[in-house]
Amino acid sequence: MGAKTVLKKLETEHPEGLTTSELMLQNDDLLPVPEKFRLWKHWNFIMFWVADGFNINTLMIASSMITAGLNWWQAWIAVWIGYGVAQSSWF
């Protein structure tokens, strides 16, 4: 079995006529989800954002602020303001 035959068997379905770079940038995983399959509502996005805030990076950011001289509540407020600014830039 030749190399071209093996590569052909490994190849996934794709539209004809696309260049290699276009194939790398366009696939089912990267394309937007079709509207009929979109199940998340506003509450899902809010809870995802809140859950994303509770991770090791947030703790490291807050601990760095406390080490630099802020109180725990000042660091907490600064983290939430930072996440609020980052969240508002998505829209």
N, C-alpha and C positions, 0 to 999 in steps of 0.2 A: 504494500500500500504506500503510495507516494505522499509527500508532504502536502501537496495541494489537496489531495483527497481528505487527509486528516483535518486540514484547516477548513475545508468545506463542511465537514461534519460538525465542527465546533462553532461554526458561524450561526448567529441568531437571525431571526427574520427582521428585515428592515426594508424601507422603501428603496426602490432602485434609483440609481443616478446620483446618490449622495457621495460626497468626497469622504475621505477618512476622517478629517477634522469635523465634518458635519455629523458623521456617525458617532463621534465621541461626545458631541454636545446635545444630541437629540435621541432620547430613548424613553421608554415608558416610565422609568424611575425619575427622570428629570422633568418630564412634561407636567403641566398642571393637571390635577385630578379632574376628571370630567364632572360637571355639576351634579349629575344624578348620583354620583358616589361620594359627594361631600356631606359628611355626617356631623361634623363639628359645628356647634353653635357658639355664641359668644361666651357662655359659661365654660366651655371646654378650653377656650383660649385663655381666659382669666386664670383658671386653675393650673393650666400648664405653665403660665408665666410665674405664678406664685411658687409652684413646685420647683421651677428652674432657679428661683432665688435661694433655695435652701440646698446649697452644695458647697463643696470645699473651697471653691473660688471666692464665694461670698464671705465665708469665714476668714479666709486669708486677707481679703480686702479690709474687712472690719478690724481684724487684729493688727494690721499694718497702721490703720488710722489710730487705734488705741495706743500702740507703741510710739507713734509720732506725737502723742499728747492730747488727743481728743478723749472725752468721756465716752462710755459705752453707748449712751443715748445719742450723743452727737454723731458717732460713727454709724449708728443704726439709721438715723435720719438721712445722713449723707448717702448711705447705700441705697435707700429707697428713692431719694431724689435722683440719683444716678440711673437706677433702673427705670424710673419714670421718664427721664429724658431719652434713654435708649428705646423705650417702648413707644414713645410718641414719634420717634424718627422713623418707625416702621410704617406709619400711615401716611 
